[in-house]
Amino acid sequence: MGIYSIIWLIILLGMTVAELLTMNLVAIWFIPAALVSLLLSLFNVNVLIQVIVFVVISVGLLIATRPLVRRFLAVKKDKKTNADAVIDAEGYVTRTINNVTGQGEARVNGMIWTARSDDDAVTIDEGSKIIVLKIEGVKIICRKI
């Protein structure tokens, strides 16, 4: 095993580890290219040809498969998560909401939030049903239903 074979083996292992650690398809196309170049180096093929084969296979696989793979692995944005799941959700007031005094709490999706009315002139009484319009900092801005 020559020096170029060792270099290709290091590249192959490095790309494999990088892909396993990230799982984001950042190195997957280089793994087969490094493998083919490693095999060429074992047969003492000219190093320039090894590099050209590596580049051609890498670019070819990238162009041919990346759009397809990205489409299948795309994250669906339809489902809201974390704080965004509270927006447009309904809840009820657990402590009267009064923007003038800065008081108010509401339970939404099983969690208690500091709450404010979207209209400073409106007080929302305890027990009232509300809908969350937006989040500002750690407070929900809501409207009585």
PAZAPA-4460 file (N, C-alpha, C; in steps of 0.05 Angstrom, whole numbers, plus 32768, in hexadecimal, padded with zeros to 4 digits):
% residues 145
    n_x    n_y    n_z   ca_x   ca_y   ca_z    c_x    c_y    c_z   seq   type   mol
   8011   7FE9   8000   8000   8000   8000   8012   8019   8000     1      M     A
   800E   802A   7FEB   801F   8041   7FE8   8014   8059   7FF7     2      G     A
   8022   806F   7FF6   801A   8088   8004   7FFF   8092   7FFA     3      I     A
   7FFA   8090   7FE0   7FE1   809A   7FD5   7FC9   8089   7FDE     4      Y     A
   7FCE   806F   7FE1   7FB9   805E   7FEC   7FB2   8065   8008     5      S     A
   7FC6   806C   8018   7FC2   8075   8034   7FB2   808F   8034     6      I     A
   7FBA   80A1   8022   7FAC   80BB   8021   7F8E   80B7   801A     7      I     A
   7F89   80A6   8005   7F6D   80A1   7FFD   7F5E   8093   8014     8      W     A
   7F6B   8081   8022   7F5E   8073   8039   7F57   8087   804F     9      L     A
   7F69   809A   8054   7F63   80AF   8068   7F4C   80C0   805F    10      I     A
   7F4B   80C8   8045   7F35   80D8   803B   7F1B   80C8   803D    11      I     A
   7F1C   80AE   8035   7F04   809D   8037   7EFA   809B   8053    12      L     A
   7F0B   8096   8066   7F03   8094   8082   7EF9   80AF   808D    13      L     A
   7F07   80C4   8086   7EFF   80DF   808F   7EE4   80E7   8085    14      G     A
   7EDE   80E1   806B   7EC4   80E8   8060   7EAE   80D6   806D    15      M     A
   7EB4   80BD   8072   7EA1   80AB   807E   7E9A   80B5   809B    16      T     A
   7EAF   80BC   80AA   7EAA   80C6   80C5   7E9B   80E0   80C4    17      V     A
   7EA2   80F2   80B2   7E94   810C   80B0   7E76   8107   80AA    18      A     A
   7E71   80F5   8098   7E54   80EF   8091   7E46   80E3   80A8    19      E     A
   7E52   80D0   80B6   7E45   80C4   80CD   7E40   80D7   80E4    20      L     A
   7E52   80EA   80E7   7E4F   80FE   80FD   7E3A   8113   80F7    21      L     A
   7E37   811B   80DE   7E25   8130   80D7   7E0A   8126   80CD    22      T     A
   7E09   8110   80BE   7DF1   8105   80B3   7DE2   811A   80A2    23      M     A
   7DF1   812D   8096   7DE4   8142   8086   7DEC   8141   8069    24      N     A
   7DF6   812B   8061   7DFF   8127   8045   7E13   813C   803C    25      L     A
   7E28   813F   804C   7E3D   8152   8045   7E55   8144   8039    26      V     A
   7E58   812A   803D   7E6F   811C   8033   7E69   8102   8024    27      A     A
   7E50   80FB   8022   7E47   80E1   8017   7E51   80DD   7FFB    28      I     A
   7E53   80F2   7FEB   7E5B   80EF   7FCF   7E79   80EA   7FCC    29      W     A
   7E88   80F2   7FE0   7EA5   80EF   7FDE   7EAF   80D3   7FE6    30      F     A
   7E9E   80C4   7FF4   7EA5   80A9   7FFE   7EAA   8096   7FE6    31      I     A
   7E97   8093   7FD4   7E9C   8081   7FBD   7EB3   808A   7FAC    32      P     A
   7EB6   80A5   7FA9   7ECC   80AF   7F99   7EE7   80A9   7FA5    33      A     A
   7EE9   80AB   7FC0   7F02   80A5   7FCE   7F07   8087   7FCC    34      A     A
   7EF2   8077   7FCD   7EF5   805A   7FCB   7F00   8052   7FB0    35      L     A
   7EF5   805D   7F9B   7EFF   8057   7F80   7F1C   8060   7F7C    36      V     A
   7F22   8078   7F87   7F3E   8082   7F85   7F51   8071   7F95    37      S     A
   7F48   8067   7FAC   7F58   8055   7FBC   7F5E   803B   7FAC    38      L     A
   7F4A   8030   7F9F   7F4E   8018   7F8F   7F62   801E   7F78    39      L     A
   7F5F   8035   7F6B   7F72   803C   7F56   7F8E   803E   7F60    40      L     A
   7F91   8049   7F78   7FAC   804C   7F83   7FB9   8031   7F8A    41      S     A
   7FA8   801E   7F91   7FB2   8003   7F97   7FBD   7FF5   7F7D    42      L     A
   7FB2   7FFE   7F66   7FBC   7FF3   7F4D   7FD1   8006   7F40    43      F     A
   7FDC   8018   7F50   7FF1   802A   7F47   7FEA   803B   7F2F    44      N     A
   7FD1   8043   7F2D   7FC8   8056   7F18   7FD4   8071   7F1F    45      V     A
   7FDA   8080   7F0A   7FE6   809B   7F0E   7FD5   80AC   7F21    46      N     A
   7FE3   80BA   7F33   7FD5   80CA   7F48   7FC3   80E0   7F3C    47      V     A
   7FCB   80EB   7F25   7FBA   80FF   7F18   7F9F   80F3   7F0F    48      L     A
   7FA0   80DB   7F05   7F88   80CD   7EFD   7F77   80C7   7F16    49      I     A
   7F83   80C0   7F2C   7F74   80BB   7F45   7F65   80D4   7F4E    50      Q     A
   7F73   80EA   7F4D   7F66   8104   7F55   7F4F   810B   7F42    51      V     A
   7F54   8108   7F28   7F40   810E   7F14   7F27   80FC   7F18    52      I     A
   7F2C   80E3   7F1C   7F16   80D0   7F21   7F06   80D8   7F3A    53      V     A
   7F15   80DF   7F4F   7F08   80E8   7F68   7EF6   8100   7F63    54      F     A
   7F00   8114   7F55   7EF1   812D   7F50   7ED9   8127   7F3E    55      V     A
   7EDC   8117   7F29   7EC7   8111   7F16   7EB0   8101   7F24    56      V     A
   7EB8   80ED   7F33   7EA3   80DD   7F41   7E95   80EE   7F56    57      I     A
   7EA4   80FE   7F66   7E97   810F   7F7A   7E84   8122   7F6E    58      S     A
   7E8C   8131   7F5A   7E7B   8145   7F4E   7E63   8137   7F40    59      V     A
   7E69   8121   7F32   7E53   8113   7F25   7E3E   8109   7F38    60      G     A
   7E46   80FD   7F4E   7E33   80F4   7F62   7E24   810B   7F6F    61      L     A
   7E32   8121   7F74   7E26   8138   7F80   7E10   8144   7F6E    62      L     A
   7E17   8147   7F54   7E04   8152   7F41   7DEC   813F   7F3D    63      I     A
   7DF2   8125   7F3B   7DDD   8112   7F35   7DCA   810C   7F4C    64      A     A
   7DD4   810D   7F64   7DC3   8103   7F7A   7DBB   8118   7F8F    65      T     A
   7DC9   812D   7F92   7DC3   8140   7FA7   7DA6   814B   7FA6    66      R     A
   7D9C   8154   7F8F   7D81   815E   7F8F   7D6C   8149   7F97    67      P     A
   7D71   8131   7F8E   7D5E   811B   7F95   7D5F   8114   7FB3    68      L     A
   7D77   8112   7FBE   7D7A   810C   7FDA   7D6F   8122   7FEB    69      V     A
   7D74   813B   7FE4   7D6A   8152   7FF4   7D4C   8152   7FF4    70      R     A
   7D3F   814B   7FDE   7D22   814A   7FDD   7D16   8135   7FF0    71      R     A
   7D23   811E   7FF1   7D19   8109   8003   7D1F   810E   8020    72      F     A
   7D34   811C   8026   7D3C   8121   8042   7D33   813D   804B    73      L     A
   7D24   814B   803B   7D1B   8166   8043   7D0A   8165   805C    74      A     A
   7D0E   8177   806E   7CFE   8178   8087   7CE4   8186   8080    75      V     A
   7CCF   817A   8088   7CB4   8186   8084   7CB0   819D   8097    76      K     A
   7CA8   81B4   808D   7CA4   81CC   809D   7C87   81CF   80A6    77      K     A
   7C76   81BC   80A0   7C5A   81BE   80A6   7C54   81BE   80C3    78      D     A
   7C63   81AF   80D3   7C5D   81AD   80EF   7C6C   81C1   80FF    79      K     A
   7C5E   81D1   810F   7C6B   81E5   8120   7C76   81D7   8138    80      K     A
   7C8D   81E1   8141   7C9A   81D6   8159   7CA1   81EC   816D    81      T     A
   7CA7   81E4   8185   7CB0   81F6   819A   7C9C   820D   819E    82      N     A
   7CA5   8225   81A1   7C94   823C   81A6   7C81   8241   818F    83      A     A
   7C8A   823C   8176   7C78   8241   815F   7C5F   8231   8160    84      D     A
   7C5E   821B   816E   7C46   820A   8170   7C31   8218   8180    85      A     A
   7C38   822D   818F   7C24   823B   81A0   7C15   824F   818F    86      V     A
   7C21   825A   817A   7C14   826E   8169   7BFC   8261   815C    87      I     A
   7BE6   826F   815D   7BCB   8266   8152   7BBE   8251   8164    88      D     A
   7BCB   824A   817A   7BBF   8236   818C   7BAB   8244   819F    89      A     A
   7B97   8235   81A8   7B84   8240   81BB   7B8B   8237   81D7    90      E     A
   7B83   8247   81EA   7B88   8242   8206   7B74   8251   8217    91      G     A
   7B79   8253   8231   7B68   8262   8242   7B78   8272   8256    92      Y     A
   7B6C   8288   8260   7B7A   829A   8272   7B79   828E   828E    93      V     A
   7B91   828D   829B   7B92   8282   82B6   7B95   8299   82CB    94      T     A
   7B9D   82B0   82C1   7B9F   82C8   82D2   7B98   82E0   82C0    95      R     A
   7B85   82F0   82C9   7B7A   8306   82B8   7B91   8315   82AA    96      T     A
   7B8D   8319   8290   7BA1   8327   8280   7B9A   8345   827F    97      I     A
   7BAC   8355   8289   7BA9   8372   828A   7BC3   837E   8282    98      N     A
   7BC4   838A   826A   7BDD   8395   8260   7BE6   83AE   826F    99      N     A
   7BD4   83BC   827C   7BDB   83D4   828B   7BEB   83CC   82A3   100      V     A
   7BE3   83B8   82B2   7BF1   83AF   82CA   7C07   839B   82C3   101      T     A
   7C08   8391   82AB   7C1C   837E   82A2   7C18   8362   82AD   102      G     A
   7C00   835C   82B5   7BF9   8342   82C0   7BEA   8331   82AC   103      Q     A
   7BEC   8317   82AF   7BDD   8305   829E   7BEB   82EC   8298   104      G     A
   7BDD   82D6   8299   7BE7   82BC   8292   7BD2   82AC   8283   105      E     A
   7BDC   829A   8273   7BCA   8288   8264   7BD6   826D   8261   106      A     A
   7BC5   8259   825F   7BCE   823D   825B   7BC8   8237   823D   107      R     A
   7BDE   8230   822F   7BDC   8228   8213   7BEC   820F   820F   108      V     A
   7BE0   81FB   8203   7BED   81E1   81FE   7BF9   81D6   8217   109      N     A
   7BEB   81D9   822D   7BF4   81CE   8246   7C0A   81DD   8255   110      G     A
   7C12   81F4   824A   7C27   8204   8257   7C1C   821F   825F   111      M     A
   7C26   8229   8276   7C1E   8244   827F   7C31   8259   8273   112      I     A
   7C26   826E   8267   7C35   8283   825B   7C2D   829E   8267   113      W     A
   7C40   82B0   8269   7C39   82CC   826F   7C2B   82D6   8256   114      T     A
   7C14   82E4   825B   7C04   82EB   8244   7BFD   8308   8244   115      A     A
   7BFA   8313   822C   7BF2   832F   8227   7BDC   832F   8212   116      R     A
   7BCB   8342   8214   7BB6   8345   81FF   7BC2   8354   81E7   117      S     A
   7BB8   834F   81D0   7BC1   835D   81B8   7BB7   837A   81B7   118      D     A
   7BA3   8380   81C8   7B97   839B   81CA   7B9B   83A4   81E6   119      D     A
   7BAB   83B9   81EA   7BB1   83C3   8205   7B98   83CC   8214   120      D     A
   7B83   83D3   8206   7B6B   83DC   8214   7B59   83C4   821D   121      A     A
   7B60   83AC   8215   7B4F   8395   821B   7B5B   8385   8233   122      V     A
   7B4A   8380   8247   7B51   836E   825D   7B43   8353   8257   123      T     A
   7B51   833D   825A   7B45   8323   8255   7B43   8315   8270   124      I     A
   7B2B   830E   8278   7B26   8303   8292   7B2F   82E6   8294   125      D     A
   7B35   82DE   82AD   7B3D   82C2   82B3   7B27   82AF   82AA   126      E     A
   7B30   8299   829E   7B1D   8285   8293   7B15   8289   8276   127      G     A
   7B1B   82A1   826B   7B14   82A7   824F   7B25   8296   823C   128      S     A
   7B18   828F   8226   7B26   8280   8211   7B35   8294   81FF   129      K     A
   7B4E   828D   81F8   7B5F   829F   81E8   7B6C   8290   81D1   130      I     A
   7B76   82A0   81BE   7B86   8295   81A8   7BA0   82A4   81A8   131      I     A
   7BB6   8296   81A4   7BD0   82A3   81A4   7BD6   82AE   8188   132      V     A
   7BDD   82C8   8187   7BE2   82D5   816E   7C00   82D5   8167   133      L     A
   7C11   82D9   817C   7C2E   82D9   8177   7C3C   82D7   8192   134      K     A
   7C56   82D5   8191   7C67   82D3   81A9   7C7A   82EB   81A8   135      I     A
   7C7C   82F9   81BE   7C90   830F   81C1   7CA1   8308   81D9   136      E     A
   7CB9   8301   81D4   7CCB   82F9   81EA   7CC0   82DF   81F6   137      G     A
   7CB8   82E0   8210   7CAD   82C9   821E   7C8F   82CC   8224   138      V     A
   7C83   82E0   8217   7C67   82E5   821B   7C57   82DE   8201   139      K     A
   7C3F   82D4   8206   7C2D   82D0   81EF   7C1B   82E8   81ED   140      I     A
   7C16   82F0   81D4   7C03   8305   81CF   7BEA   82F8   81C4   141      I     A
   7BD4   82FD   81D2   7BBC   82ED   81CB   7BA3   82FF   81C8   142      C     A
   7B8E   82F3   81C0   7B74   8300   81BC   7B5E   82EE   81C7   143      R     A
   7B4A   82FA   81D3   7B34   82EB   81DE   7B23   82E0   81C6   144      K     A
   7B1B   82C7   81C9   7B0A   82BB   81B4   7AED   82BF   81BB   145      I     A
***
